[in-house]
Amino acid sequence: MLAATSKGPQEPAILYLADGTVFYGRACGAAGTATGEVCFNTSLEGYFEVLTDPSYAGQIVTMTYPQIGNYGVDVADAQGALGPTGSDSSDAPRPALRGLVVHDMCRTPSNWRSEVSLPDYLAQQGVVAIEGLDTRALVQHLREHGAMQGIVSTEVFEIDELAARLAAAPALVGTNLVQTVSATSRRSYTAADLPEGRSFAQLPAEAARHNVVVYDCGIKRGILEGLVRAGCDLTVVPWDTPAEDVLVLGPDGACPDGVFLSNGPGDPDAVEATYTQVQKLLGKVPIFGICLGHQMISLAAGAQMEKLKYGHRGGNQPVMNLVSRRVEITAQNHGFGLVFPSLGTLVPELSDGVTEHPADGDLRFWVERGVAPVVQNERFGRIRLTHVNLNDGTAEGIQLLDVPAFSVQYHPEASPGPTDAHYLFTAFARLMDGDPDYLNIDISKDRLAGWRFAEEEPAA
């Protein structure tokens, strides 16, 4: 019956989870077998940006929106920037994820920008994908039991063999996936590298006034663009670049104006070669980190990380900014989180008189009190909690008060996702300008900066 539709003939496929749960479906990508952590993303659009986000290395991603592929693929939207997962041209990076799970795959996209259908793109890139299963049931299972290892195949259907292959596959925890997606050599990124295809919607970038070194732990192209549009010329370096080398990458061998720590995949504890360098850099140069970069700053300060039950992945995560008292709808992709109390003991006079961290670890305690609490860290002095996830009360951002550094757990570049957090690039520029109140920004006004709007009709 399917052969008579736009889908055409399809081969069977299977998804097997580590707890023995099995889902049957149909192949809609490359033929083969892939193992990885099965997780889910709740974005309603932006499937191609998800596919090409290096932070998904090692994972089999389930899209919760039922139909995927409607608007096809334009390779200009790829988010993989500079790492070795790219093809021979850095303009066409390959996906880093292991597999894709959808309910219904569209093979006949409708979009003037589309160059190829999503299933054809997946087949070209060697990504195993499965459709036709109950993704709602799968997501409910992962929410109840947690993200877990799984195997998807279009060629192996014997359960015992699938279980054996999965048992032999490397676990996500303890594996350094950053080294598989980071750039392997130093490169620059400036306003000259911004894509011309978006000039109809975006104003020219600000004139560059800051030189910034970017640690590439699997950076997204949208982040590079956001930094450049905020007035930064970038020098992108591999994930394990020594701090001593970074501190002389400014003009004429001087110290750079700032260091940016990028997003990236996997277990942050396994990326020791990065956070040990961050420990040396803190206090010597302004630092801004997002996602894995946030975790690198936290680990450099001696904090503990926890594996979240099913993580935060999607473009609709509500976060309370404890500084501005505004709620931001954010784009996120991570499976680990900071244990905020592990940074130090509370400073009561800066934490509304509170002397003990919430016993249950739920940081929405501070949202209800309207307070951005401060702890005393043994390594870097006072650290303030600035952002809290409103879904589960986990830490989403910190600000070091005695050294110039701050970080957030989410993705401000909105690829895909909302633009609420655009102000963070502005905040980084203000930090490098020496503004002590750099986070005090009108978020609603800043999110409109840089976009073209139709001119009003002249008055009659």
Sequence and secondary structure as in RCSB ss.txt:
>XXXX:A:sequence
MLAATSKGPQEPAILYLADGTVFYGRACGAAGTATGEVCFNTSLEGYFEVLTDPSYAGQIVTMTYPQIGNYGVDV
ADAQGALGPTGSDSSDAPRPALRGLVVHDMCRTPSNWRSEVSLPDYLAQQGVVAIEGLDTRALVQHLREHGAMQG
IVSTEVFEIDELAARLAAAPALVGTNLVQTVSATSRRSYTAADLPEGRSFAQLPAEAARHNVVVYDCGIKRGILE
GLVRAGCDLTVVPWDTPAEDVLVLGPDGACPDGVFLSNGPGDPDAVEATYTQVQKLLGKVPIFGICLGHQMISLA
AGAQMEKLKYGHRGGNQPVMNLVSRRVEITAQNHGFGLVFPSLGTLVPELSDGVTEHPADGDLRFWVERGVAPVV
QNERFGRIRLTHVNLNDGTAEGIQLLDVPAFSVQYHPEASPGPTDAHYLFTAFARLMDGDPDYLNIDISKDRLAG
WRFAEEEPAA
>XXXX:A:secstr
 GGGSTT    EEEEEETTS EEEEEE SBSSEEEEEEEEE  SS HHHHHT GGGTTEEEEE SSEE TT B G
GG  B SSTTB SSTTSB   SSEEE SEE SS   TT  B HHHHHHHHT EEEESS HHHHHHHHHHH  EEE
EEESS   HHHHHHHHHHS  STT   GGGTS SS EEE GGGS GGGTTTB       EEEEEEESS BHHHHH
HHHHTTEEEEEEETT  HHHHTT SGGG   SEEEE    S GGG HHHHHHHHHHTTTS EEEETHHHHHHHHH
TT EEEEEEEEEEEEEEEEEETTTTEEEEEEEEEEEEEEGGGG EE GGGTTT  S  TT  THHHHHHT   EE
EETTTEEEEEEEEETTT  EEEEEETTTTEEEESSBTT TTS SGGGHHHHHHHHHHTT TTTT   HHHHTTTT
B         
